[in-house]
Amino acid sequence: MLKTLWATVRQGKIELLESAEIPEGTRVLVTLLPDDEAEFWLQASQTSLDEVWDNAEDDVYAQLLQK
């Protein structure tokens, strides 16, 4: 299963921003995001999420949760 985790580099080491159980020896792929592009990617992700979750078809589920 693929999973994306946010991290930062501190003193040459990658530090995860959230806790995760990663078995020893797990292969990882690291993608560097320059600071000036990080905000762009966050906004692009949010736009995609908004399209999926913010729509009238899902309003029926919100109504069901209120009952």
Distance bins in CASP14 RR format, pairs under 12 A and 6 or more apart:
PFRMAT RR
TARGET T0000
AUTHOR 0000-0000-0000
RMODE 2
METHOD distances of the structure
MODEL  1
1 26 0 0 0 0 0 1 0 0 0 0 0
2 26 0 0 0 0 0 1 0 0 0 0 0
2 27 0 0 0 0 0 1 0 0 0 0 0
2 28 0 0 0 0 0 1 0 0 0 0 0
2 29 0 0 0 0 1 0 0 0 0 0 0
3 16 0 0 0 0 0 1 0 0 0 0 0
3 18 0 0 0 0 0 1 0 0 0 0 0
3 20 1 0 0 1 0 0 0 0 0 0 0
3 21 0 0 0 0 0 1 0 0 0 0 0
3 22 0 0 0 0 1 0 0 0 0 0 0
3 26 0 0 0 0 0 1 0 0 0 0 0
3 28 0 0 0 0 1 0 0 0 0 0 0
3 29 0 0 0 0 0 1 0 0 0 0 0
4 16 0 0 0 0 0 1 0 0 0 0 0
4 17 0 0 0 0 0 1 0 0 0 0 0
4 18 0 0 0 0 0 1 0 0 0 0 0
4 20 0 0 0 0 0 1 0 0 0 0 0
4 28 0 0 0 0 0 1 0 0 0 0 0
4 29 0 0 0 0 1 0 0 0 0 0 0
4 30 0 0 0 0 0 1 0 0 0 0 0
4 31 0 0 0 0 1 0 0 0 0 0 0
4 33 0 0 0 0 0 1 0 0 0 0 0
4 41 0 0 0 0 0 1 0 0 0 0 0
4 45 0 0 0 0 1 0 0 0 0 0 0
5 14 0 0 0 0 1 0 0 0 0 0 0
5 15 0 0 0 0 0 1 0 0 0 0 0
5 16 1 0 1 0 0 0 0 0 0 0 0
5 17 1 0 0 1 0 0 0 0 0 0 0
5 18 1 0 0 1 0 0 0 0 0 0 0
5 19 0 0 0 0 1 0 0 0 0 0 0
5 20 1 0 1 0 0 0 0 0 0 0 0
5 21 0 0 0 0 0 1 0 0 0 0 0
5 22 0 0 0 0 1 0 0 0 0 0 0
5 26 0 0 0 0 0 1 0 0 0 0 0
5 28 0 0 0 0 1 0 0 0 0 0 0
5 29 0 0 0 0 0 1 0 0 0 0 0
5 30 0 0 0 0 0 1 0 0 0 0 0
5 31 0 0 0 0 0 1 0 0 0 0 0
6 14 0 0 0 0 0 1 0 0 0 0 0
6 15 0 0 0 0 0 1 0 0 0 0 0
6 16 1 0 0 1 0 0 0 0 0 0 0
6 17 1 0 1 0 0 0 0 0 0 0 0
6 18 1 0 0 1 0 0 0 0 0 0 0
6 19 0 0 0 0 0 1 0 0 0 0 0
6 20 0 0 0 0 0 1 0 0 0 0 0
6 30 0 0 0 0 0 1 0 0 0 0 0
6 31 0 0 0 0 0 1 0 0 0 0 0
6 33 0 0 0 0 1 0 0 0 0 0 0
6 38 0 0 0 0 1 0 0 0 0 0 0
6 41 0 0 0 0 0 1 0 0 0 0 0
6 42 0 0 0 0 1 0 0 0 0 0 0
6 45 0 0 0 0 0 1 0 0 0 0 0
7 13 0 0 0 0 1 0 0 0 0 0 0
7 14 1 0 1 0 0 0 0 0 0 0 0
7 15 1 0 1 0 0 0 0 0 0 0 0
7 16 1 0 1 0 0 0 0 0 0 0 0
7 17 1 0 1 0 0 0 0 0 0 0 0
7 18 0 0 0 0 1 0 0 0 0 0 0
7 19 0 0 0 0 0 1 0 0 0 0 0
7 20 0 0 0 0 1 0 0 0 0 0 0
7 22 0 0 0 0 0 1 0 0 0 0 0
7 28 0 0 0 0 1 0 0 0 0 0 0
7 30 0 0 0 0 1 0 0 0 0 0 0
7 31 0 0 0 0 0 1 0 0 0 0 0
7 32 0 0 0 0 0 1 0 0 0 0 0
7 33 0 0 0 0 0 1 0 0 0 0 0
8 14 1 0 0 1 0 0 0 0 0 0 0
8 15 1 0 1 0 0 0 0 0 0 0 0
8 16 0 0 0 0 1 0 0 0 0 0 0
8 17 1 0 0 1 0 0 0 0 0 0 0
8 18 0 0 0 0 0 1 0 0 0 0 0
8 30 0 0 0 0 0 1 0 0 0 0 0
8 32 0 0 0 0 0 1 0 0 0 0 0
8 33 0 0 0 0 0 1 0 0 0 0 0
8 35 0 0 0 0 0 1 0 0 0 0 0
8 38 0 0 0 0 0 1 0 0 0 0 0
9 15 1 0 0 1 0 0 0 0 0 0 0
9 16 0 0 0 0 0 1 0 0 0 0 0
9 17 0 0 0 0 0 1 0 0 0 0 0
9 30 0 0 0 0 1 0 0 0 0 0 0
9 32 0 0 0 0 1 0 0 0 0 0 0
9 33 0 0 0 0 0 1 0 0 0 0 0
9 35 0 0 0 0 0 1 0 0 0 0 0
10 16 0 0 0 0 0 1 0 0 0 0 0
10 17 0 0 0 0 0 1 0 0 0 0 0
13 30 0 0 0 0 0 1 0 0 0 0 0
14 22 0 0 0 0 0 1 0 0 0 0 0
14 28 0 0 0 0 1 0 0 0 0 0 0
14 29 0 0 0 0 0 1 0 0 0 0 0
14 30 1 0 0 1 0 0 0 0 0 0 0
14 31 0 0 0 0 0 1 0 0 0 0 0
14 32 0 0 0 0 0 1 0 0 0 0 0
16 22 0 0 0 0 1 0 0 0 0 0 0
16 28 0 0 0 0 0 1 0 0 0 0 0
16 30 0 0 0 0 0 1 0 0 0 0 0
20 26 0 0 0 0 0 1 0 0 0 0 0
20 28 0 0 0 0 0 1 0 0 0 0 0
22 28 1 0 0 1 0 0 0 0 0 0 0
31 37 0 0 0 0 0 1 0 0 0 0 0
31 38 0 0 0 0 0 1 0 0 0 0 0
31 41 0 0 0 0 1 0 0 0 0 0 0
32 38 0 0 0 0 0 1 0 0 0 0 0
32 41 0 0 0 0 0 1 0 0 0 0 0
33 39 0 0 0 0 1 0 0 0 0 0 0
33 40 0 0 0 0 1 0 0 0 0 0 0
33 41 1 0 0 1 0 0 0 0 0 0 0
33 42 0 0 0 0 1 0 0 0 0 0 0
33 44 0 0 0 0 0 1 0 0 0 0 0
33 45 0 0 0 0 0 1 0 0 0 0 0
34 40 0 0 0 0 1 0 0 0 0 0 0
34 41 0 0 0 0 0 1 0 0 0 0 0
35 41 0 0 0 0 0 1 0 0 0 0 0
35 42 0 0 0 0 0 1 0 0 0 0 0
37 43 0 0 0 0 0 1 0 0 0 0 0
37 44 0 0 0 0 0 1 0 0 0 0 0
38 44 0 0 0 0 0 1 0 0 0 0 0
38 45 0 0 0 0 0 1 0 0 0 0 0
39 45 0 0 0 0 0 1 0 0 0 0 0
39 46 0 0 0 0 0 1 0 0 0 0 0
40 46 0 0 0 0 0 1 0 0 0 0 0
40 47 0 0 0 0 0 1 0 0 0 0 0
41 47 0 0 0 0 0 1 0 0 0 0 0
41 48 0 0 0 0 0 1 0 0 0 0 0
42 48 0 0 0 0 0 1 0 0 0 0 0
42 49 0 0 0 0 0 1 0 0 0 0 0
43 49 0 0 0 0 0 1 0 0 0 0 0
43 50 0 0 0 0 0 1 0 0 0 0 0
44 50 0 0 0 0 0 1 0 0 0 0 0
44 51 0 0 0 0 0 1 0 0 0 0 0
45 51 0 0 0 0 0 1 0 0 0 0 0
45 52 0 0 0 0 0 1 0 0 0 0 0
46 52 0 0 0 0 0 1 0 0 0 0 0
46 53 0 0 0 0 0 1 0 0 0 0 0
46 54 0 0 0 0 0 1 0 0 0 0 0
47 53 0 0 0 0 0 1 0 0 0 0 0
47 54 0 0 0 0 0 1 0 0 0 0 0
48 54 0 0 0 0 0 1 0 0 0 0 0
49 55 0 0 0 0 0 1 0 0 0 0 0
50 58 0 0 0 0 0 1 0 0 0 0 0
51 57 0 0 0 0 0 1 0 0 0 0 0
51 58 0 0 0 0 0 1 0 0 0 0 0
52 58 0 0 0 0 1 0 0 0 0 0 0
53 59 0 0 0 0 0 1 0 0 0 0 0
53 61 0 0 0 0 0 1 0 0 0 0 0
53 62 0 0 0 0 0 1 0 0 0 0 0
54 62 0 0 0 0 0 1 0 0 0 0 0
55 61 0 0 0 0 0 1 0 0 0 0 0
55 62 0 0 0 0 0 1 0 0 0 0 0
56 62 0 0 0 0 0 1 0 0 0 0 0
56 63 0 0 0 0 0 1 0 0 0 0 0
57 63 0 0 0 0 0 1 0 0 0 0 0
58 64 0 0 0 0 0 1 0 0 0 0 0
58 65 0 0 0 0 0 1 0 0 0 0 0
59 65 0 0 0 0 0 1 0 0 0 0 0
59 66 0 0 0 0 0 1 0 0 0 0 0
60 66 0 0 0 0 0 1 0 0 0 0 0
60 67 0 0 0 0 0 1 0 0 0 0 0
61 67 0 0 0 0 0 1 0 0 0 0 0
END
